[in-house]
Amino acid sequence: MIDRFVNFFSSLWLTTVCLACAMVLVFAGTMAQVHLGLYGAQAEYFHSFFVHWTPAGGHARIPVFPGGWVIGPLLLMNLLAGHIKRFEFSRRKIGLLLAHAGLILLLAGQFVTDIFQVESHVRLAAGESSFYSEDNRRNELVIIDTTDPKTDKVVSIGESTLAKGGAIQPEGLPLTVSVKKYFVNSQPAGPMSGAGEKLKATQGIGQRLLFTAAPEVGRLDDENKPAAVVEISAAGKSLGTWTVSTWLSRPQLVGALQSELGGMFGVSLREPQGFSHDGRHYELALRPARYYRPYSLTLLEFRHETYPGTDIPKAFASKVHLTDPARGEDRDVVISMNQPLRYHGETFYQSSFEPGDRVSILQVVRNPASLSPYLACSMVGLGLVIQFLTHLFRFARRRAGVEAEAARSKPRAKHHELIEKEAA
């Protein structure tokens, strides 16, 4: 039984099938980006165990093809099993061993990246400091206890929990949050605008500013803007309902809404929504998930250059000040298009900026396997070079031996020829 198991995972047949499936998956996933967008295609084809098919008019998800998390581990197991079964160590095979070890590291590193890599962004206005970054695709409902003027207590509820609906008991708070309605993507709506269900609350800006559902998006240059109506209650007594949305928490979205609708309502959309209970004051918001750090970045200057006569960016860079009291860091750093900042296991890239050249957006990537592709490719390249040189030297030695043998046999042939002539 064990032999059959090992033979299956070490077979060249499994290698061929996995490589063929990988080619089909890459092609299908690339084509699916047209409809699902980059992130949707990644989640459906490459960051999943199976690709699913949903019949027209139905809700069932039927697995029809292996996904990236099946094909990748199978290839890795196939490579390991093949080496364990067939490989015999010798000096002549050092290059092959090194090349295959590089392939194994490449597959393992990609799997670790898929699971543990975290991407976020930092939005900095000139002179502004930040000690956290915000996730590009994940959101959270936060309830903030702002009673103490020196310290805020933040309790977070994940977006996946909100989407399930129902009652939620935030840890450490004497409150209950009930999700009445949740939209994965939304857009502002007036009382008289179009058909469809609208979110309306009894407290806060949600009494006047309504939201309606919008189609989900997955394109790289777009994002979903979720919205929800939540009810806050304490000791079984309702304190009211509030509308929360990333429309009301992202600065760029708030600015656009304020200029377009703020005057209509006669209020500032930038004011946080809050309530009081039992002598304490709370604020609540649906915002991008935050990752806090023990150090801060301050934007000192942003430079944006374009090609002459066009609006096409030629170069843009941010000069930031890094402050980390725990490590004694207090220095200026320039982050440009081809010059990221690598610090404390994270990489900060110059990603984008906002019109007016006053706001810079930095992409932050934390990837525990970030060095694996470089090391793996170096190992594969070195292994191929070693293997090539090994065969080259063996060929050179064989050719030198053949030429030497030919040189030794030539005098003997002449000697035999003379003997034959004398005998004749």
C-alpha positions as CSV (number, residue, x, y, z in Angstrom):
1,M,0.0,0.0,0.0
2,I,2.8,2.4,0.9
3,D,4.7,1.5,-2.3
4,R,1.6,2.3,-4.4
5,F,1.3,5.6,-2.6
6,V,4.9,6.5,-3.2
7,N,4.8,5.3,-6.8
8,F,1.7,7.5,-7.5
9,F,3.2,10.7,-6.1
10,S,6.6,10.2,-7.7
11,S,5.3,9.2,-11.2
12,L,6.0,11.2,-14.3
13,W,2.4,10.7,-15.2
14,L,1.4,12.9,-12.3
15,T,3.9,15.5,-13.3
16,T,2.5,15.7,-16.8
17,V,-1.1,15.9,-15.6
18,C,-0.3,18.7,-13.1
19,L,1.6,20.7,-15.6
20,A,-1.2,20.4,-18.1
21,C,-3.8,21.4,-15.5
22,A,-1.6,24.4,-14.5
23,M,-1.5,25.6,-18.1
24,V,-5.3,25.3,-18.4
25,L,-5.8,27.1,-15.1
26,V,-3.5,30.0,-16.0
27,F,-5.2,30.5,-19.3
28,A,-8.7,30.3,-17.8
29,G,-7.8,32.5,-14.9
30,T,-6.3,35.1,-17.2
31,M,-9.4,35.2,-19.4
32,A,-11.7,35.3,-16.3
33,Q,-10.1,38.7,-15.3
34,V,-12.3,40.3,-18.0
35,H,-15.5,39.6,-15.9
36,L,-14.2,38.9,-12.4
37,G,-11.4,41.4,-12.2
38,L,-7.9,40.7,-10.9
39,Y,-8.7,40.0,-7.3
40,G,-11.8,38.0,-8.2
41,A,-9.9,35.8,-10.6
42,Q,-7.1,35.2,-8.1
43,A,-9.6,34.1,-5.4
44,E,-11.6,31.9,-7.7
45,Y,-8.8,30.2,-9.7
46,F,-5.4,30.5,-7.9
47,H,-6.2,31.0,-4.2
48,S,-8.7,28.1,-4.0
49,F,-8.8,24.3,-3.9
50,F,-11.3,24.1,-6.7
51,V,-12.8,26.2,-9.5
52,H,-16.5,26.2,-9.1
53,W,-19.4,26.5,-11.6
54,T,-22.8,27.9,-10.7
55,P,-25.7,26.9,-12.9
56,A,-27.8,29.7,-14.4
57,G,-30.5,30.8,-12.0
58,G,-29.1,28.6,-9.2
59,H,-26.9,29.1,-6.1
60,A,-25.1,25.8,-5.9
61,R,-21.3,26.0,-6.4
62,I,-20.2,22.8,-8.2
63,P,-16.4,22.1,-8.3
64,V,-15.3,21.4,-11.9
65,F,-11.5,21.8,-11.9
66,P,-8.6,21.8,-9.5
67,G,-7.5,25.2,-8.2
68,G,-4.1,26.6,-7.5
69,W,-4.0,25.2,-3.9
70,V,-4.5,21.7,-5.3
71,I,-2.1,21.8,-8.3
72,G,0.7,23.6,-6.5
73,P,1.0,21.3,-3.5
74,L,0.6,18.2,-5.8
75,L,3.6,19.4,-7.9
76,L,5.6,20.0,-4.8
77,M,4.8,16.6,-3.4
78,N,5.6,15.0,-6.8
79,L,9.0,16.7,-7.0
80,L,9.9,15.7,-3.4
81,A,8.7,12.1,-3.8
82,G,10.5,11.7,-7.1
83,H,13.8,12.8,-5.5
84,I,13.3,10.6,-2.5
85,K,12.7,7.5,-4.7
86,R,15.0,8.0,-7.7
87,F,17.8,10.4,-6.6
88,E,21.2,8.9,-5.8
89,F,23.8,11.4,-4.5
90,S,27.0,11.7,-6.5
91,R,29.3,14.5,-7.5
92,R,28.0,14.4,-11.1
93,K,24.5,15.2,-9.9
94,I,25.2,18.2,-7.6
95,G,24.0,20.6,-10.3
96,L,20.7,18.7,-10.7
97,L,20.2,18.5,-7.0
98,L,20.7,22.3,-6.6
99,A,18.4,23.1,-9.5
100,H,15.6,20.9,-8.2
101,A,16.0,22.2,-4.7
102,G,15.5,25.7,-6.2
103,L,12.3,24.6,-7.9
104,I,11.0,23.1,-4.6
105,L,11.9,26.4,-2.8
106,L,10.1,28.4,-5.5
107,L,6.9,26.4,-5.1
108,A,7.0,26.4,-1.3
109,G,7.7,30.1,-1.2
110,Q,4.8,30.9,-3.5
111,F,2.4,28.9,-1.3
112,V,3.6,30.7,1.8
113,T,3.2,34.0,-0.1
114,D,-0.4,33.2,-1.1
115,I,-1.3,32.4,2.5
116,F,0.6,35.0,4.6
117,Q,1.3,38.0,2.3
118,V,-0.5,41.2,3.5
119,E,-0.9,44.2,1.2
120,S,-2.1,47.6,2.5
121,H,-1.6,51.3,1.8
122,V,-0.7,54.4,3.7
123,R,-2.3,57.7,2.6
124,L,-0.2,60.7,3.7
125,A,-0.9,64.4,3.1
126,A,2.0,66.9,3.3
127,G,3.0,67.3,6.9
128,E,0.8,64.4,8.1
129,S,2.1,61.4,10.1
130,S,0.7,57.9,10.3
131,F,1.6,54.8,12.4
132,Y,-0.8,52.5,10.6
133,S,-1.7,51.3,7.1
134,E,-5.1,50.3,5.7
135,D,-6.0,47.1,3.9
136,N,-6.9,47.5,0.2
137,R,-9.7,44.9,0.3
138,R,-10.8,44.2,3.9
139,N,-13.0,46.4,6.0
140,E,-14.0,46.4,9.7
141,L,-16.7,47.9,11.8
142,V,-15.1,49.7,14.8
143,I,-16.6,51.0,18.0
144,I,-14.3,53.5,19.7
145,D,-14.6,54.4,23.3
146,T,-13.4,58.1,23.3
147,T,-14.3,58.9,26.9
148,D,-10.7,59.2,27.9
149,P,-9.2,62.2,26.1
150,K,-5.7,60.6,26.2
151,T,-6.5,57.0,25.1
152,D,-9.1,55.5,22.7
153,K,-10.3,52.0,23.2
154,V,-11.0,50.4,19.8
155,V,-13.1,47.2,19.3
156,S,-13.1,45.8,15.8
157,I,-15.7,43.5,14.1
158,G,-14.5,41.9,10.8
159,E,-16.4,42.4,7.5
160,S,-17.0,38.7,7.2
161,T,-18.8,38.7,10.5
162,L,-21.0,41.7,9.4
163,A,-21.9,39.9,6.2
164,K,-23.4,37.0,8.2
165,G,-25.8,39.4,10.0
166,G,-27.4,38.7,13.3
167,A,-26.5,39.9,16.8
168,I,-22.8,40.4,17.8
169,Q,-21.4,40.9,21.3
170,P,-18.2,43.0,21.0
171,E,-15.5,41.9,23.4
172,G,-15.1,44.1,26.4
173,L,-18.1,46.4,25.7
174,P,-21.5,46.4,27.4
175,L,-23.2,46.7,24.0
176,T,-24.8,44.5,21.5
177,V,-24.5,45.1,17.7
178,S,-27.3,43.8,15.5
179,V,-26.7,43.9,11.7
180,K,-30.0,44.7,10.1
181,K,-28.8,44.9,6.5
182,Y,-25.5,44.6,4.7
183,F,-24.5,45.6,1.2
184,V,-21.2,44.3,-0.2
185,N,-21.1,47.3,-2.5
186,S,-23.2,50.5,-2.3
187,Q,-23.7,53.9,-3.7
188,P,-25.3,57.1,-2.3
189,A,-29.0,57.5,-3.1
190,G,-31.7,60.2,-2.4
191,P,-35.2,59.4,-1.1
192,M,-36.6,59.8,-4.6
193,S,-33.9,58.2,-6.6
194,G,-34.6,55.0,-8.5
195,A,-36.0,51.7,-7.3
196,G,-34.4,49.2,-5.0
197,E,-33.9,48.8,-1.3
198,K,-32.3,51.7,0.5
199,L,-30.5,51.8,3.9
200,K,-32.0,54.3,6.3
201,A,-31.2,54.8,10.0
202,T,-32.8,56.5,13.0
203,Q,-29.6,58.2,14.1
204,G,-26.7,60.0,12.5
205,I,-26.3,60.9,8.9
206,G,-28.2,57.8,7.8
207,Q,-31.4,59.7,8.6
208,R,-30.9,61.8,5.5
209,L,-28.2,60.2,3.4
210,L,-29.4,56.9,2.0
211,F,-27.4,54.1,0.4
212,T,-28.6,51.5,-2.1
213,A,-26.9,48.3,-3.3
214,A,-24.5,48.4,-6.3
215,P,-23.0,45.5,-8.3
216,E,-19.8,44.0,-6.9
217,V,-16.6,45.0,-8.6
218,G,-13.2,43.2,-8.8
219,R,-11.2,45.3,-11.1
220,L,-7.7,46.4,-10.0
221,D,-8.6,50.1,-10.3
222,D,-11.9,49.9,-8.4
223,E,-13.1,48.7,-5.1
224,N,-16.3,47.7,-3.3
225,K,-17.7,50.2,-0.9
226,P,-19.8,48.3,1.6
227,A,-22.6,49.8,3.7
228,A,-24.7,48.5,6.5
229,V,-27.4,49.4,9.0
230,V,-26.5,48.4,12.6
231,E,-28.6,48.6,15.7
232,I,-26.8,49.3,19.0
233,S,-28.5,48.1,22.2
234,A,-27.5,47.8,25.8
235,A,-29.2,45.7,28.6
236,G,-31.9,44.8,26.1
237,K,-32.7,48.4,25.3
238,S,-32.2,49.8,21.8
239,L,-30.1,53.0,21.5
240,G,-31.0,53.4,17.8
241,T,-29.8,52.4,14.3
242,W,-26.9,53.9,12.4
243,T,-25.8,53.7,8.7
244,V,-22.1,52.9,8.4
245,S,-20.2,52.8,5.1
246,T,-16.7,53.2,3.8
247,W,-18.2,56.2,1.8
248,L,-18.2,58.0,5.2
249,S,-14.7,56.9,6.4
250,R,-12.3,57.1,3.4
251,P,-11.1,60.7,3.1
252,Q,-11.2,60.9,-0.7
253,L,-14.8,59.5,-0.8
254,V,-15.9,61.8,2.1
255,G,-14.5,64.8,0.2
256,A,-16.3,63.9,-3.0
257,L,-19.6,63.3,-1.1
258,Q,-19.2,66.5,0.9
259,S,-18.7,68.7,-2.1
260,E,-21.6,67.1,-3.9
261,L,-24.2,66.4,-1.1
262,G,-22.9,68.1,2.0
263,G,-24.6,71.4,1.2
264,M,-27.9,69.6,0.5
265,F,-28.0,68.3,4.1
266,G,-26.5,71.3,5.8
267,V,-24.1,69.1,7.8
268,S,-20.5,68.0,7.6
269,L,-20.0,64.4,6.5
270,R,-16.6,64.4,8.1
271,E,-18.0,64.5,11.6
272,P,-17.9,61.0,13.2
273,Q,-21.1,59.3,14.2
274,G,-21.4,58.6,17.9
275,F,-23.6,58.0,20.9
276,S,-23.4,58.0,24.7
277,H,-24.3,55.3,27.1
278,D,-23.8,55.0,30.9
279,G,-21.6,58.0,31.1
280,R,-19.3,57.0,28.2
281,H,-19.1,58.3,24.7
282,Y,-18.6,56.0,21.7
283,E,-18.0,56.5,18.0
284,L,-18.6,53.9,15.3
285,A,-17.6,53.6,11.6
286,L,-17.1,51.1,8.9
287,R,-13.6,51.6,7.6
288,P,-10.7,49.7,6.0
289,A,-9.0,47.3,8.3
290,R,-5.9,48.8,9.9
291,Y,-2.5,47.4,10.7
292,Y,-0.8,49.4,13.5
293,R,3.0,49.7,13.8
294,P,5.4,50.8,16.6
295,Y,6.9,53.4,14.2
296,S,5.5,56.3,12.2
297,L,6.1,57.9,8.8
298,T,5.7,61.7,8.2
299,L,5.4,63.0,4.6
300,L,7.8,65.9,4.2
301,E,7.6,66.5,0.5
302,F,6.1,64.9,-2.6
303,R,7.6,65.5,-6.1
304,H,5.7,64.7,-9.3
305,E,7.3,65.1,-12.7
306,T,5.7,64.6,-16.1
307,Y,6.9,64.2,-19.6
308,P,7.1,67.6,-21.3
309,G,3.8,68.6,-23.0
310,T,1.9,65.7,-21.5
311,D,0.2,64.6,-18.2
312,I,2.0,61.3,-18.3
313,P,3.9,60.7,-15.0
314,K,7.7,60.6,-15.6
315,A,8.7,60.2,-11.9
316,F,7.2,60.7,-8.5
317,A,8.7,60.4,-5.1
318,S,7.9,61.0,-1.5
319,K,10.4,62.3,1.1
320,V,9.3,60.9,4.5
321,H,10.6,61.0,8.0
322,L,10.9,57.7,9.8
323,T,10.5,57.7,13.5
324,D,11.0,54.6,15.6
325,P,11.9,55.3,19.2
326,A,12.2,51.6,20.1
327,R,15.0,51.1,17.5
328,G,16.5,54.6,17.7
329,E,15.5,55.4,14.1
330,D,15.0,59.1,13.3
331,R,15.9,59.8,9.7
332,D,14.6,61.0,6.3
333,V,14.0,58.6,3.5
334,V,13.1,59.1,-0.1
335,I,10.7,56.5,-1.6
336,S,10.4,56.7,-5.4
337,M,9.1,54.5,-8.2
338,N,12.2,52.3,-8.3
339,Q,13.5,52.8,-4.7
340,P,11.2,51.3,-2.1
341,L,11.8,51.5,1.7
342,R,12.4,48.2,3.4
343,Y,12.0,48.3,7.1
344,H,11.1,45.9,9.9
345,G,10.0,43.1,7.5
346,E,7.8,45.4,5.3
347,T,8.4,47.1,2.0
348,F,7.0,50.6,1.2
349,Y,6.5,51.3,-2.5
350,Q,5.6,54.6,-4.1
351,S,2.2,53.6,-5.4
352,S,0.1,56.6,-6.4
353,F,-0.9,60.1,-5.5
354,E,-3.9,62.4,-5.5
355,P,-4.5,65.4,-7.8
356,G,-2.8,68.5,-6.5
357,D,0.4,66.8,-5.5
358,R,-0.4,67.2,-1.8
359,V,-1.3,63.6,-1.0
360,S,1.0,60.6,-1.5
361,I,-0.2,56.9,-1.4
362,L,2.4,54.3,-0.4
363,Q,1.8,50.6,-0.9
364,V,2.9,48.4,2.0
365,V,3.7,44.7,1.5
366,R,4.5,42.2,4.3
367,N,5.7,38.9,2.8
368,P,7.6,36.4,4.9
369,A,8.7,34.6,1.8
370,S,9.8,37.7,-0.1
371,L,13.4,36.5,-0.6
372,S,12.4,33.0,-1.8
373,P,12.0,33.8,-5.5
374,Y,15.5,35.4,-5.6
375,L,17.1,32.6,-3.7
376,A,15.3,29.9,-5.7
377,C,16.1,31.4,-9.1
378,S,19.8,31.8,-8.0
379,M,19.9,28.1,-7.0
380,V,18.3,27.0,-10.3
381,G,20.7,29.1,-12.3
382,L,23.8,28.0,-10.3
383,G,22.6,24.3,-10.5
384,L,22.3,24.5,-14.3
385,V,25.7,26.2,-14.7
386,I,27.3,23.5,-12.5
387,Q,25.6,20.7,-14.4
388,F,26.7,22.2,-17.7
389,L,30.3,22.6,-16.6
390,T,30.3,19.1,-15.2
391,H,29.3,17.7,-18.6
392,L,31.7,20.0,-20.4
393,F,34.7,18.9,-18.3
394,R,33.7,15.3,-18.8
395,F,33.5,15.7,-22.5
396,A,36.8,17.6,-22.6
397,R,38.5,14.8,-20.6
398,R,37.1,12.1,-22.9
399,R,38.1,14.0,-26.0
400,A,41.6,14.5,-24.6
401,G,41.8,10.8,-23.8
402,V,40.7,9.8,-27.3
403,E,43.3,12.2,-28.9
404,A,46.1,10.9,-26.6
405,E,45.2,7.3,-27.5
406,A,45.2,8.2,-31.1
407,A,48.6,9.8,-30.8
408,R,50.0,6.7,-29.0
409,S,48.6,4.3,-31.6
410,K,50.0,6.2,-34.6
411,P,53.7,5.1,-34.1
412,R,52.6,1.5,-33.6
413,A,50.6,1.6,-36.8
414,K,53.7,2.8,-38.7
415,H,55.9,0.1,-37.1
416,H,53.5,-2.6,-38.2
417,E,53.4,-1.1,-41.7
418,L,57.2,-1.3,-42.0
419,I,57.3,-4.9,-40.8
420,E,54.7,-5.9,-43.4
421,K,56.8,-4.2,-46.2
422,E,60.0,-6.0,-45.1
423,A,58.1,-9.3,-45.0
424,A,56.8,-8.7,-48.5
